[in-house]
Amino acid sequence: MNRCTVLFVVGLGALGATAWGQQAVSGDAERGKELYYTHGCYACHGYQGVGRRQLVNSESGILTSEALFLTYLRARADQNPMLPVQNMPNYPAASLPDSDALDIYAYIRTFRDDPPAVEDIPALKAILDAAESRD
């Protein structure tokens, strides 16, 4: 795939990112969890999708559907890196079969980032209040 195709795919995903929770998931999330760690996805995406590249709470447009997720993984297979700001490894079907990729997708879709409110973290609230009082 060329650069324009990948930009279109990623842009399409961004348009549908708000509806990602409505799409069906066919993979096995438990198996996907093992593969997520085996393939080192956590190194950039964190242990629960909160990392250098966010995967939680509809942050990533490539999670809109299984088909879009696979398209993105395969589009990267012929270029490394394709865009200067991206450095995700290549995942052609030979190194990550569709069934494994869909298991990882199913696991990623279980991620939720629901941190407590600042008011529920006394130490953080104290720090923020002290910083505000300096202004």
Secondary structure, DSSP 8 states (H G I E B T S, - for coil): --HHHHHHHHHHHHHTGGGGGGS---S-HHHHHHHHHHTTTHHHH-TTS-SSS--STT--GGGS-HHHHHHHHHHGGG-SSSSTT-------TTTS-HHHHHHHHHHHTT-------GGG-HHHHHHHHHHHHH-
